[in-house]
Amino acid sequence: MTPKKFLQKNVTGANALARKYGIPPLVTLAMAALESGWGENAPGYNFFGYTAPNGYKGKRQLLKTTEYHETPNVKYPVVIKVTDVGDKYKYLVKRWFKAYSNPTQSFLDYGSLIYNADRYKSAFEYKNDPEKFFSEIFKAGYATSPSYYNLVISVMNSMKKLLV
């Protein structure tokens, strides 16, 4: 889907999260767009790439993904390849991800995770500054990819032009 259609389809959900949890809509939308390829790659409506932790009782799906770690011996259900990329190891793996019945469930799960996790509390000091808000959740360890911060900021900047 085009970026404009993605925004039109999901801005209402992002605004609802802003009202319920105080998360800036631009942060929600940029992360969902990046994680899902503008909605084109969101199997099971999982817009945020949320994994299903051990013991998770909800719907789940086994998907291929790339992860980064500091050690070459991290366990996954299926390890396809591990590559040394300097100060980290790049893993191509299959792991369990959450699956949702609709996009709203995915957005609500994202909002609940960000709002309720102690490690992200500092972000809420910047509810009116999406870039600082996102910076705080990234610094708190939201993603394993070293390029995730720059990618989300780039998507935010693209979205700002479309939301004018």
C-alpha positions in Angstrom: 0.0 0.0 0.0 1.2 3.5 -0.6 2.4 5.6 2.3 -0.5 7.9 1.9 -3.0 5.0 2.0 -1.2 3.5 5.0 -1.6 6.8 6.9 -5.3 7.2 5.9 -6.0 3.6 7.0 -4.2 3.8 10.3 -4.2 7.4 11.6 -7.5 6.8 13.5 -5.9 3.9 15.4 -2.8 5.9 16.2 -4.8 8.9 17.4 -6.8 6.5 19.7 -3.6 5.3 21.2 -2.5 8.8 21.7 -5.6 9.5 23.7 -5.5 6.3 25.7 -1.7 6.1 26.4 -0.2 9.4 25.4 2.0 7.9 22.6 2.6 10.4 19.8 0.7 9.2 16.7 3.7 9.9 14.5 5.8 7.4 16.6 3.1 4.7 16.3 2.6 5.2 12.6 6.3 5.4 11.7 7.2 2.3 13.7 4.2 0.4 12.2 5.1 1.5 8.7 8.7 0.5 9.0 8.0 -2.8 10.7 5.3 -3.8 8.2 6.6 -2.3 5.0 3.8 0.2 4.9 1.3 -2.5 5.8 2.4 -4.9 3.0 4.2 -7.3 5.3 2.1 -7.6 8.5 1.2 -11.3 8.7 -1.4 -11.9 11.3 -1.9 -8.1 11.5 1.4 -7.9 13.4 2.4 -4.4 12.5 5.2 -4.2 15.0 6.9 -7.5 14.7 6.1 -8.5 18.2 7.4 -11.9 19.2 5.4 -14.5 21.1 7.3 -15.1 24.3 7.6 -18.5 25.9 4.3 -19.5 27.4 2.3 -17.1 25.3 -1.2 -18.5 24.9 -2.6 -16.3 22.1 -2.5 -16.8 18.4 1.0 -17.1 17.0 2.9 -17.7 13.8 6.5 -19.0 12.9 8.2 -16.4 10.7 11.6 -15.7 9.2 13.4 -12.6 10.6 16.8 -11.0 11.2 18.1 -10.3 14.7 21.3 -8.8 16.1 23.1 -10.1 19.2 26.5 -9.7 20.8 27.1 -13.5 21.0 27.0 -16.2 18.4 25.1 -18.8 20.4 21.6 -17.4 21.0 18.8 -20.0 20.7 15.8 -19.7 18.4 13.3 -22.3 17.2 15.1 -22.4 13.9 18.6 -20.8 13.2 19.2 -20.4 9.5 22.4 -18.5 9.5 24.7 -16.5 11.9 27.1 -13.9 10.4 29.8 -11.9 12.2 29.2 -8.3 11.3 31.9 -6.6 13.4 30.8 -5.9 17.0 27.6 -8.0 16.6 26.3 -11.1 15.1 23.5 -11.0 12.5 21.0 -13.9 12.8 18.7 -15.1 10.1 16.1 -17.2 12.1 12.6 -18.4 12.3 10.9 -17.5 15.6 7.4 -17.2 17.0 5.5 -14.0 16.5 2.1 -12.9 17.8 -0.8 -13.0 15.4 -3.9 -10.7 15.8 -7.4 -10.9 14.5 -7.4 -7.3 13.2 -5.1 -4.2 13.1 -6.7 -2.6 16.1 -5.6 -5.5 18.3 -2.0 -5.0 17.1 -2.0 -1.3 17.8 -3.5 -1.8 21.3 -0.9 -4.4 22.1 1.8 -2.0 21.0 0.3 0.8 23.1 0.0 -1.4 26.2 3.6 -2.6 25.9 5.1 0.9 25.6 2.9 2.4 28.3 3.3 -0.4 30.9 7.0 -1.2 30.6 9.1 0.5 33.2 12.0 0.8 30.8 10.0 3.2 28.5 8.7 5.5 31.3 11.2 8.3 30.4 9.7 8.6 26.9 6.4 9.9 28.4 8.3 13.1 29.4 8.3 13.9 25.6 4.7 13.2 24.6 4.7 16.4 22.5 8.0 15.7 20.8 7.8 12.5 18.7 11.5 12.3 17.9 12.5 12.6 21.5 9.8 10.1 22.6 11.1 7.6 20.0 14.7 8.2 21.0 13.9 7.3 24.6 12.2 4.0 23.7 15.0 3.1 21.3 17.7 3.9 24.0 15.7 1.7 26.4 16.2 -1.3 24.0 13.1 -1.4 21.8 14.9 -3.0 18.8 18.0 -5.1 18.1 18.9 -3.5 14.8 21.7 -0.9 15.0 20.0 1.1 12.1 16.5 1.0 13.6 16.7 4.5 15.1 17.7 6.2 11.8 15.2 4.2 9.8 12.3 5.2 12.1 13.3 8.9 12.1 13.5 8.8 8.3 10.0 7.4 8.1 8.8 10.0 10.5 10.2 12.8 8.3 8.5 11.2 5.2 5.2 11.1 7.1 5.4 14.7 8.2 5.4 15.8 4.5 2.3 13.6 3.9 0.4 14.8 7.0 0.7 18.5 6.1 
